[in-house]
């Protein structure tokens, strides 16, 4: 088998695995994958930033792992809430609506924006210039997940600049 065929088989296998993953878990599965990747990058970049400043500590790194573990628990709780609502909502009298998922995607998007903001901070701590527009965009995304449009919640006193 020549080199071109090997790459063709690898691409076909990756496409097949991605297709199977999407068929099994849909867009929500990819949102979970994005969150897990962001958590890993945040932990690694945070460790790198601390090491670059000569401040790396195993105790702080361990605390970061516990923090990520707590986030995993919150995501699991959100998944259970969505499943309970999906089971209960169709049986509520007088309502003719179907429910699949709302809580889990909102929590995941909020965590993803939080992780991306932390990654940008870590990059700045390593000496990389971070555009202010990116910081504002990430803050706006996090706020949008916290206070969806029409929720009636006002975050005007959050101190975070508007985009």
C-alpha positions in Angstrom: 0.0 0.0 0.0 1.5 3.3 -1.0 1.6 6.5 1.1 -1.3 8.1 -0.7 -3.6 5.2 0.1 -2.6 5.2 3.8 -3.6 8.9 4.1 -6.9 8.1 2.2 -7.7 5.3 4.6 -6.8 7.5 7.6 -9.1 10.3 6.3 -11.9 7.8 5.7 -11.5 6.3 9.2 -11.6 9.8 10.8 -14.6 10.8 8.8 -16.3 7.5 9.7 -15.6 8.0 13.4 -16.9 11.6 13.3 -20.0 10.5 11.5 -20.6 7.7 14.0 -20.1 10.1 16.9 -22.5 12.6 15.4 -25.1 9.9 14.8 -24.8 8.7 18.4 -24.5 12.0 20.2 -25.5 14.8 17.8 -24.5 18.4 18.2 -24.7 18.2 22.0 -21.9 15.5 21.9 -19.7 17.9 20.0 -20.5 20.6 22.5 -19.3 18.3 25.2 -16.1 17.5 23.3 -15.4 21.2 22.8 -15.9 21.8 26.5 -13.5 18.9 27.5 -10.9 20.2 25.0 -11.2 23.7 26.4 -10.8 22.4 30.0 -7.7 20.5 29.0 -6.2 23.5 27.1 -7.0 25.8 30.1 -5.3 23.5 32.6 -2.2 23.0 30.4 -2.0 26.7 29.5 -2.5 27.7 33.1 0.4 25.4 34.1 2.5 26.8 31.3 1.8 30.4 32.3 2.6 29.7 36.0 5.8 27.9 34.9 6.8 30.8 32.7 6.5 33.1 35.7 8.4 30.7 37.9 5.2 30.2 40.1 4.2 26.6 39.2 3.0 24.7 42.2 1.7 21.1 42.4 -0.8 22.2 45.0 -2.2 24.9 42.7 -2.2 22.5 39.8 -4.1 19.9 42.0 -6.6 22.6 43.0 -7.2 23.3 39.3 -7.9 19.6 38.7 -10.4 19.6 41.6 -12.0 22.8 40.1 -12.4 20.9 36.8 -13.9 17.9 38.7 -16.5 20.2 40.2 -17.4 21.5 36.8 -17.9 17.9 35.6 -20.3 17.4 38.5 -22.3 20.5 37.5 -22.5 19.3 33.9 -23.7 15.9 35.1 -26.4 17.6 37.2 -27.5 19.7 34.2 -27.7 16.5 32.1 -29.9 14.9 34.7 -32.1 18.0 34.9 -32.6 17.9 31.2 -33.4 14.2 31.2 -35.9 14.7 34.1 -37.6 17.6 32.3 -37.7 15.6 29.0 -39.5 12.8 30.9 -41.9 15.1 32.8 -42.8 17.9 30.5 -44.8 15.8 28.0 -47.0 14.6 30.9 -47.8 18.0 32.3 -51.6 18.6 31.9 -52.6 21.3 29.5 -49.2 21.6 27.8 -48.7 20.2 24.4 -44.9 20.8 24.0 -42.0 18.6 23.6 -38.7 19.1 25.5 -35.3 17.7 24.6 -32.6 19.9 26.1 -32.0 23.4 27.3 -30.2 23.4 30.6 -27.2 21.3 29.6 -26.3 23.3 26.4 -26.6 26.6 28.3 -24.3 25.3 31.0 -21.8 23.9 28.4 -21.7 27.2 26.4 -21.2 29.2 29.7 -18.3 26.9 30.7 -16.8 27.0 27.2 -16.7 30.8 27.2 -15.3 30.8 30.7 -12.6 28.4 29.7 -11.8 30.4 26.6 -11.5 33.5 28.6 -9.2 31.8 31.0 -7.1 30.5 28.1 -6.8 34.0 26.8 -5.7 35.2 30.2 -3.1 32.4 30.4 -1.8 33.4 27.0 -1.4 37.0 28.2 0.4 35.8 31.3 2.8 34.0 28.9 3.5 37.3 27.2 1.2 37.0 24.2 -0.7 40.1 23.2 -4.5 39.4 23.5 -6.8 41.7 21.5 -9.2 43.6 23.8 -12.0 42.8 21.3 -11.5 39.1 21.9 -11.7 39.6 25.7 -14.9 41.6 25.2 -16.4 39.0 22.8 -15.7 36.1 25.3 -17.2 38.2 28.1 -20.3 38.9 26.0 -20.6 35.2 25.2 -20.4 34.3 28.8 -23.0 36.9 29.7 -25.3 35.7 27.0 -25.2 32.2 28.4 -25.8 33.6 31.9 -28.7 35.9 30.9 -30.4 34.7 27.7 -32.2 37.4 25.7 -35.6 38.1 27.2 -34.7 36.6 30.6 -35.4 39.9 32.2 -32.0 39.8 34.0 -29.9 43.0 33.9 -26.2 42.7 34.1 -25.5 46.4 33.6 -23.6 46.5 36.9 -21.3 43.6 35.9 -18.4 45.9 35.1 -17.7 44.0 31.9 -17.6 46.3 28.8 -20.2 45.8 26.2 -19.2 44.6 22.7 
